[in-house]
Amino acid sequence: MNFDTKSLVSAMAKFDTKPFVSAMASIVLMRTITNEIIPHELLHFFQSGLHHLTRHFAAQFTIVIEEFQGMARNQVFDAAQAYLGTKATVKAERVKVSKSDDRKDLSFNLDRNEEVSDVYEGVSVKWKLVCIQVDSSRIQHSDHESSSVSEIRSYELTFHKKHKNKIFDSYLPYVMEVAQQIKQGDMAIKIHSNESYRWCHEPVKFNHPMSFDTLAIDEKLRSEIVKDLDKFVKAREFYRRTGKAWKRGYLLYGPPGTGKSSLIAAMANYLNYDIYDLDLTSIRDNKYLKELVLSMSNRSILVIEDIDCTINLQNREQDKEVVNNGYNLVTLSGLLNAVDGLWSCCSEEHIIVFTTNHKERLDPALLRPGRMDKQIHLSYCNFFAFKQLAVNYLCITEHELYEKIEELLGQVKVTPAEIGEVLTKDADATECLQDLISFLQDKKMIKEETNMKEENVVI
């Protein structure tokens, strides 16, 4: 390759070398000052320390434990949360504290982005709760201007990489075991509600006192429901052998005030299952409905009340294009796939309960066996249910006015909620029952007058 020597010399002559020379002179000067002022031994110590620190961090290994594994809840995250609650007050600098009615002691946990150390069989580890604020509405629908701030949480477990085998094989199983023991000591039922596309991080203790012993429904029906629940919880091997997801669907239907919500409470208390109260109107589309269902814990009850009123689920053929204000709505097909599709086998021991006041409005596809395995009609109050209400409200099992009340209950339609309202008016049992008789007689009179008007119209 030939060089034009004259051109190169000319270009170098035009190049301003003053800044370059100045920078090089500064570097040489700083190095000379460093060598003269800082002793060689101390400088070597600093250099060695920096090298050791670099090697130390390079040898660290971090496990990220996210709150959700895909669309399902991560059980390792829940175990870490329970386990670290026992370490927070001792080793953390900032903690969250709470108190529930079912516990004598305060409950502690790590605050956002807080760290805590732990030692297991001589191995030191460090936990950190990482919380990232995200705009959930923009994640779901970036073209919409409204925002809803949500939070993505994960734990980071950091340790020296030479201990990986011990952490994987011993420490993490130990954390899971301790967490299970903690949860067994705190078995209070919780009720969960959904916000945006996730269940709320802090569920509420379910304090409803209703049980099958106090539930005012028909005696035979109550016995059938209890037997059905007992059969379900013992049928794990049956569901596996038959290739079915371990879940059972119930449709509770009947007039308002006949005890549908009370029955759900009795079921939860009987099984000791958490309740997930799903509000379909707050879910943007089928994708996030599926995520919510998948993130439920095992041994839980999914409740969708007033299924005929919350969203339009009548027409499967038209639901593909349903749009409301720019949002894709939950459709019947999406709901059916979430509770009964291929994804339904990803969790176990789920009870699914739909309630409605108008069964006739529901699409037959929602009611077929395998989705709604048992349809329970909760009707008006009979005499057996009334006697249970009298025990609950008045603490009596027999009374001279019972015969008259039984006669009237056979002639009029009245809900358990209406009877309960009458029985709370007075403290004296006799006065309450007399008021109830008057109430039932008024109902009977109105019924007779209505029948007479209808007969006159026909004539």
C-alpha positions as CSV (number, residue, x, y, z in Angstrom):
1,M,0.0,0.0,0.0
2,N,1.4,3.4,-1.0
3,F,1.2,6.5,1.2
4,D,1.3,10.1,0.1
5,T,3.9,11.3,2.6
6,K,3.4,14.9,1.8
7,S,-0.4,14.7,2.4
8,L,0.1,12.9,5.7
9,V,2.6,15.4,7.0
10,S,0.3,18.2,5.9
11,A,-2.7,16.6,7.7
12,M,-0.7,16.2,10.9
13,A,0.4,19.8,10.8
14,K,-3.2,20.9,10.7
15,F,-4.2,18.6,13.7
16,D,-4.5,20.4,17.0
17,T,-2.5,18.3,19.4
18,K,-2.8,20.6,22.4
19,P,-5.8,18.9,24.0
20,F,-4.3,15.5,23.6
21,V,-0.9,16.6,25.0
22,S,-2.7,18.3,27.9
23,A,-4.7,15.1,28.8
24,M,-1.6,12.9,28.6
25,A,0.3,15.3,30.8
26,S,-2.5,15.3,33.4
27,I,-2.5,11.5,33.5
28,V,1.3,11.3,34.0
29,L,1.1,14.0,36.7
30,M,-1.7,12.2,38.6
31,R,0.2,8.9,38.5
32,T,3.3,10.6,39.7
33,I,1.5,12.2,42.6
34,T,-0.2,8.9,43.5
35,N,3.1,7.1,43.6
36,E,4.7,9.8,45.7
37,I,1.9,10.5,48.2
38,I,0.4,7.0,48.7
39,P,2.8,4.4,50.0
40,H,3.3,1.4,47.7
41,E,2.1,-1.0,50.4
42,L,-1.2,0.8,50.9
43,L,-1.8,1.2,47.2
44,H,-1.2,-2.5,46.7
45,F,-3.7,-3.2,49.6
46,F,-6.4,-1.1,47.9
47,Q,-5.8,-2.8,44.5
48,S,-5.9,-6.2,46.2
49,G,-9.1,-5.3,48.0
50,L,-10.8,-4.1,44.9
51,H,-9.8,-7.3,43.1
52,H,-11.1,-9.4,46.0
53,L,-14.4,-7.4,46.0
54,T,-14.8,-7.9,42.3
55,R,-14.2,-11.7,42.6
56,H,-16.6,-11.8,45.6
57,F,-19.5,-10.3,43.6
58,A,-18.7,-12.4,40.6
59,A,-19.0,-15.5,42.7
60,Q,-22.5,-14.6,43.9
61,F,-25.5,-16.5,42.6
62,T,-29.1,-15.2,42.7
63,I,-32.4,-17.0,42.4
64,V,-35.4,-15.0,41.4
65,I,-38.7,-16.2,42.8
66,E,-41.6,-14.4,41.1
67,E,-45.0,-14.2,42.6
68,F,-46.6,-15.8,39.6
69,Q,-45.3,-18.7,37.5
70,G,-46.8,-17.8,34.1
71,M,-50.5,-17.4,35.0
72,A,-50.5,-19.5,38.1
73,R,-49.5,-18.5,41.6
74,N,-45.9,-19.5,42.6
75,Q,-46.0,-21.7,45.7
76,V,-42.3,-21.0,46.4
77,F,-43.1,-17.3,46.6
78,D,-45.9,-17.9,49.1
79,A,-43.6,-20.2,51.2
80,A,-40.8,-17.6,51.2
81,Q,-43.3,-14.9,52.4
82,A,-44.5,-17.1,55.3
83,Y,-40.9,-18.2,56.2
84,L,-39.4,-14.6,56.1
85,G,-42.2,-13.4,58.4
86,T,-40.4,-15.2,61.2
87,K,-37.1,-13.5,60.3
88,A,-38.3,-10.0,59.6
89,T,-38.4,-8.4,63.1
90,V,-34.9,-9.8,64.0
91,K,-32.9,-9.1,60.9
92,A,-34.7,-6.6,58.7
93,E,-34.5,-2.8,59.1
94,R,-38.0,-2.1,57.8
95,V,-41.0,-4.4,58.2
96,K,-44.8,-4.5,57.6
97,V,-47.0,-5.4,60.6
98,S,-50.6,-6.6,60.6
99,K,-53.1,-8.2,63.1
100,S,-56.1,-10.4,62.5
101,D,-58.8,-11.6,64.8
102,D,-57.8,-15.2,64.6
103,R,-54.2,-14.6,65.9
104,K,-53.0,-13.6,69.3
105,D,-49.7,-12.2,68.0
106,L,-48.8,-9.5,65.5
107,S,-47.8,-10.7,62.0
108,F,-44.7,-9.3,60.4
109,N,-43.2,-9.3,56.9
110,L,-40.7,-7.6,54.8
111,D,-41.5,-4.2,53.4
112,R,-40.9,-3.3,49.7
113,N,-37.3,-3.7,48.5
114,E,-36.1,-4.6,52.0
115,E,-33.4,-7.2,52.6
116,V,-32.9,-9.8,55.3
117,S,-30.1,-12.3,55.9
118,D,-30.3,-15.9,57.0
119,V,-27.9,-18.7,57.8
120,Y,-28.6,-22.4,57.0
121,E,-26.1,-25.0,58.1
122,G,-23.3,-22.5,58.0
123,V,-24.3,-21.0,54.7
124,S,-25.1,-17.3,54.6
125,V,-27.9,-16.2,52.2
126,K,-29.6,-12.9,51.6
127,W,-33.3,-12.4,50.7
128,K,-34.7,-9.2,49.1
129,L,-38.3,-8.4,48.3
130,V,-38.3,-6.6,44.9
131,C,-41.4,-4.6,44.1
132,I,-41.9,-2.9,40.7
133,Q,-44.8,-0.5,40.1
134,V,-46.4,-0.9,36.7
135,D,-49.3,0.7,34.9
136,S,-51.5,-2.4,34.5
137,S,-54.1,-0.7,32.3
138,R,-51.4,0.2,29.8
139,I,-50.0,-3.3,29.9
140,Q,-53.4,-4.6,29.0
141,H,-54.5,-1.9,26.5
142,S,-51.8,0.5,25.6
143,D,-54.1,2.6,23.4
144,H,-56.3,3.6,26.3
145,E,-55.4,6.7,28.3
146,S,-56.6,5.7,31.7
147,S,-54.0,4.2,34.2
148,S,-54.2,1.8,37.0
149,V,-51.0,1.3,39.0
150,S,-50.3,-2.3,40.0
151,E,-47.3,-4.1,41.5
152,I,-45.1,-7.0,40.3
153,R,-43.4,-8.7,43.3
154,S,-40.5,-11.2,43.5
155,Y,-38.0,-12.4,46.0
156,E,-34.3,-12.5,45.2
157,L,-32.3,-15.1,47.1
158,T,-28.5,-14.5,46.8
159,F,-25.6,-16.7,48.0
160,H,-22.2,-17.9,47.0
161,K,-22.4,-20.1,44.0
162,K,-20.4,-22.9,45.5
163,H,-23.4,-23.6,47.8
164,K,-25.9,-24.0,44.9
165,N,-26.4,-27.7,45.5
166,K,-27.1,-27.2,49.2
167,I,-29.5,-24.4,48.5
168,F,-31.4,-26.3,45.9
169,D,-31.5,-29.7,47.6
170,S,-31.8,-28.7,51.3
171,Y,-32.5,-25.0,52.0
172,L,-35.4,-24.4,49.7
173,P,-37.2,-27.6,50.7
174,Y,-36.6,-26.6,54.3
175,V,-38.2,-23.2,53.6
176,M,-41.2,-24.9,52.0
177,E,-41.6,-27.2,55.0
178,V,-41.4,-24.5,57.6
179,A,-43.9,-22.4,55.6
180,Q,-46.3,-25.3,55.6
181,Q,-46.0,-25.7,59.3
182,I,-46.7,-22.0,59.7
183,K,-49.8,-22.1,57.5
184,Q,-51.1,-25.1,59.4
185,G,-51.0,-23.1,62.5
186,D,-52.9,-20.2,60.8
187,M,-55.8,-21.9,59.0
188,A,-58.3,-19.0,59.1
189,I,-60.4,-18.9,55.9
190,K,-59.6,-15.9,53.7
191,I,-61.8,-14.2,51.1
192,H,-60.1,-12.8,48.0
193,S,-61.3,-10.2,45.6
194,N,-60.0,-9.3,42.2
195,E,-58.6,-5.9,41.2
196,S,-57.7,-5.4,37.5
197,Y,-56.1,-8.7,36.4
198,R,-54.8,-9.9,39.8
199,W,-56.2,-11.0,43.1
200,C,-55.6,-8.5,45.8
201,H,-52.3,-9.1,47.6
202,E,-53.9,-8.9,51.1
203,P,-57.0,-11.1,51.4
204,V,-59.5,-10.5,54.2
205,K,-60.3,-13.0,56.9
206,F,-63.6,-14.6,56.3
207,N,-65.6,-14.1,59.5
208,H,-69.0,-15.4,58.4
209,P,-70.3,-17.7,61.1
210,M,-72.8,-19.7,59.0
211,S,-72.5,-23.5,59.2
212,F,-74.6,-26.4,58.1
213,D,-75.8,-26.7,61.7
214,T,-77.3,-23.2,61.5
215,L,-78.3,-23.0,57.8
216,A,-82.0,-22.6,57.3
217,I,-82.8,-24.8,54.3
218,D,-84.7,-28.0,53.7
219,E,-83.4,-30.9,55.8
220,K,-83.1,-33.4,53.0
221,L,-81.3,-30.9,50.8
222,R,-78.9,-30.0,53.5
223,S,-78.0,-33.6,54.0
224,E,-77.5,-34.2,50.2
225,I,-75.1,-31.2,50.0
226,V,-73.0,-32.3,52.9
227,K,-72.7,-35.8,51.5
228,D,-71.8,-34.5,48.1
229,L,-69.0,-32.3,49.5
230,D,-67.6,-35.2,51.6
231,K,-67.5,-37.4,48.5
232,F,-65.7,-34.7,46.5
233,V,-62.9,-34.1,48.9
234,K,-62.2,-37.9,49.2
235,A,-62.3,-38.5,45.4
236,R,-58.8,-37.5,44.3
237,E,-57.8,-40.9,43.0
238,F,-61.2,-41.2,41.3
239,Y,-60.7,-38.0,39.3
240,R,-57.2,-39.0,38.4
241,R,-58.3,-42.5,37.3
242,T,-61.1,-41.1,35.1
243,G,-59.0,-38.3,33.6
244,K,-61.0,-35.5,35.0
245,A,-59.9,-32.3,36.6
246,W,-60.5,-32.4,40.4
247,K,-63.2,-29.8,40.6
248,R,-66.9,-29.6,41.1
249,G,-69.4,-27.1,39.9
250,Y,-72.5,-25.9,41.8
251,L,-75.4,-23.7,40.5
252,L,-77.4,-22.1,43.3
253,Y,-80.6,-20.7,42.0
254,G,-83.9,-19.4,43.4
255,P,-85.6,-16.2,44.5
256,P,-83.6,-13.5,46.3
257,G,-83.3,-14.0,50.1
258,T,-83.5,-17.8,50.0
259,G,-80.0,-18.4,51.3
260,K,-77.6,-18.7,48.4
261,S,-74.8,-16.6,50.0
262,S,-75.4,-18.3,53.3
263,L,-74.9,-21.7,51.7
264,I,-71.6,-20.6,50.2
265,A,-70.4,-19.5,53.6
266,A,-71.5,-22.8,55.1
267,M,-69.6,-24.7,52.4
268,A,-66.4,-22.7,53.0
269,N,-66.5,-23.2,56.7
270,Y,-67.3,-26.9,56.4
271,L,-64.4,-27.5,54.0
272,N,-62.1,-24.9,55.4
273,Y,-61.5,-23.6,51.8
274,D,-60.6,-20.0,50.9
275,I,-63.2,-18.1,48.9
276,Y,-62.3,-16.3,45.6
277,D,-65.1,-13.8,44.9
278,L,-64.8,-13.0,41.2
279,D,-66.2,-9.8,39.8
280,L,-66.5,-10.4,36.1
281,T,-67.4,-6.7,35.4
282,S,-63.9,-5.6,36.4
283,I,-62.1,-8.0,34.0
284,R,-61.1,-6.6,30.6
285,D,-61.0,-9.8,28.5
286,N,-60.8,-13.6,28.5
287,K,-57.0,-13.7,28.8
288,Y,-57.1,-12.0,32.2
289,L,-60.0,-14.1,33.4
290,K,-58.0,-17.2,32.7
291,E,-55.0,-15.8,34.6
292,L,-57.2,-15.1,37.6
293,V,-58.7,-18.6,37.7
294,L,-55.2,-20.2,37.3
295,S,-53.7,-18.1,40.1
296,M,-56.2,-19.4,42.7
297,S,-54.8,-21.7,45.4
298,N,-55.7,-25.3,45.7
299,R,-58.5,-26.2,48.1
300,S,-60.6,-23.1,47.3
301,I,-64.0,-22.0,46.2
302,L,-64.5,-19.7,43.1
303,V,-67.7,-17.7,43.5
304,I,-69.5,-15.8,40.7
305,E,-72.7,-14.4,42.1
306,D,-75.7,-13.2,40.0
307,I,-74.1,-14.7,36.8
308,D,-77.1,-13.6,34.7
309,C,-76.7,-10.0,35.7
310,T,-72.9,-9.3,35.7
311,I,-72.2,-9.6,32.0
312,N,-74.0,-10.7,28.8
313,L,-73.4,-14.4,28.6
314,Q,-76.5,-15.5,26.6
315,N,-75.1,-15.8,23.0
316,R,-71.9,-17.7,22.3
317,E,-72.2,-17.2,18.5
318,Q,-72.0,-13.4,18.8
319,D,-69.5,-13.1,21.7
320,K,-66.3,-13.1,19.5
321,E,-66.7,-9.5,18.5
322,V,-68.1,-8.0,21.7
323,V,-66.4,-4.7,22.4
324,N,-67.3,-2.0,25.0
325,N,-65.5,1.4,25.0
326,G,-62.5,-0.1,23.3
327,Y,-62.1,-3.1,25.7
328,N,-62.7,-6.7,24.8
329,L,-65.2,-8.0,27.3
330,V,-65.3,-11.4,29.0
331,T,-67.4,-13.8,26.8
332,L,-69.3,-16.9,27.6
333,S,-66.8,-19.0,25.6
334,G,-64.0,-17.4,27.6
335,L,-65.7,-18.2,30.9
336,L,-66.4,-21.8,29.8
337,N,-62.7,-22.3,28.8
338,A,-61.5,-20.8,32.1
339,V,-63.5,-23.0,34.3
340,D,-63.8,-26.2,32.2
341,G,-61.2,-26.0,29.4
342,L,-57.7,-27.6,29.2
343,W,-56.3,-25.1,31.7
344,S,-58.7,-26.3,34.4
345,C,-56.5,-29.3,35.2
346,C,-53.6,-27.1,36.2
347,S,-54.9,-26.8,39.8
348,E,-56.7,-29.2,42.2
349,E,-59.6,-29.4,44.6
350,H,-61.6,-26.5,43.3
351,I,-65.3,-25.8,43.9
352,I,-66.9,-23.5,41.4
353,V,-70.2,-21.8,42.5
354,F,-72.5,-19.8,40.3
355,T,-75.6,-18.1,41.7
356,T,-78.6,-16.7,39.9
357,N,-82.1,-15.6,40.6
358,H,-83.2,-16.6,37.1
359,K,-81.9,-19.9,35.9
360,E,-83.9,-19.7,32.7
361,R,-81.8,-16.8,31.5
362,L,-78.6,-18.9,31.4
363,D,-77.1,-20.5,28.3
364,P,-77.6,-24.3,28.4
365,A,-73.9,-24.7,27.8
366,L,-73.2,-23.3,31.2
367,L,-75.5,-25.8,32.9
368,R,-74.3,-29.1,31.4
369,P,-72.9,-31.8,33.6
370,G,-69.2,-31.4,34.1
371,R,-69.5,-27.6,34.5
372,M,-72.4,-27.4,36.9
373,D,-72.4,-30.9,38.4
374,K,-75.1,-30.1,40.9
375,Q,-77.9,-27.7,40.5
376,I,-79.4,-26.6,43.9
377,H,-82.8,-25.0,44.0
378,L,-83.1,-22.8,47.1
379,S,-86.8,-22.1,47.4
380,Y,-89.1,-20.4,49.9
381,C,-89.1,-21.2,53.6
382,N,-90.7,-24.4,54.8
383,F,-91.4,-25.4,58.4
384,F,-88.1,-27.2,59.0
385,A,-86.2,-24.1,57.9
386,F,-88.3,-21.9,60.0
387,K,-87.5,-24.0,63.1
388,Q,-83.8,-23.5,62.4
389,L,-84.3,-19.8,62.2
390,A,-86.2,-19.8,65.5
391,V,-83.2,-21.6,67.1
392,N,-80.8,-19.1,65.5
393,Y,-82.7,-15.9,66.4
394,L,-84.8,-16.8,69.5
395,C,-82.9,-19.8,71.0
396,I,-86.1,-21.9,71.2
397,T,-87.0,-25.3,69.7
398,E,-90.7,-25.5,70.5
399,H,-93.6,-23.1,71.1
400,E,-97.3,-23.2,71.3
401,L,-97.6,-20.9,68.2
402,Y,-95.6,-23.3,66.0
403,E,-98.7,-25.1,64.8
404,K,-100.3,-22.0,63.4
405,I,-97.0,-20.9,61.8
406,E,-96.6,-24.3,60.1
407,E,-100.2,-24.0,58.7
408,L,-99.5,-20.5,57.3
409,L,-96.1,-21.5,55.8
410,G,-98.0,-24.1,53.7
411,Q,-100.2,-21.4,52.3
412,V,-97.9,-18.5,51.4
413,K,-94.4,-18.0,49.9
414,V,-91.9,-16.3,52.2
415,T,-88.2,-16.3,52.1
416,P,-85.9,-17.1,55.1
417,A,-84.6,-13.5,54.8
418,E,-88.1,-12.1,55.4
419,I,-88.7,-14.4,58.4
420,G,-85.3,-13.5,59.9
421,E,-86.2,-9.8,59.6
422,V,-89.4,-10.3,61.6
423,L,-87.7,-12.4,64.3
424,T,-85.2,-9.6,65.0
425,K,-87.8,-7.0,65.9
426,D,-88.5,-7.9,69.5
427,A,-86.5,-9.6,72.3
428,D,-89.4,-11.7,73.6
429,A,-89.9,-14.9,71.6
430,T,-93.7,-14.9,72.0
431,E,-94.0,-11.4,70.6
432,C,-91.7,-12.2,67.7
433,L,-93.8,-15.3,66.8
434,Q,-97.0,-13.3,67.0
435,D,-95.5,-10.6,64.7
436,L,-94.6,-13.4,62.3
437,I,-98.1,-14.8,62.3
438,S,-99.5,-11.3,61.5
439,F,-96.9,-11.0,58.8
440,L,-97.8,-14.3,57.2
441,Q,-101.6,-13.6,57.5
442,D,-101.0,-10.3,55.6
443,K,-99.1,-12.2,52.9
444,K,-102.0,-14.7,52.7
445,M,-104.6,-11.9,52.4
446,I,-102.6,-10.2,49.6
447,K,-102.3,-13.5,47.8
448,E,-106.1,-14.2,48.0
449,E,-106.9,-10.7,46.7
450,T,-104.5,-11.1,43.8
451,N,-106.1,-14.5,42.9
452,M,-109.5,-12.9,43.0
453,K,-108.5,-10.1,40.6
454,E,-106.9,-12.6,38.2
455,E,-110.1,-14.7,38.3
456,N,-112.3,-11.6,37.5
457,V,-110.1,-10.7,34.6
458,V,-110.4,-14.2,33.2
459,I,-114.2,-14.1,33.5
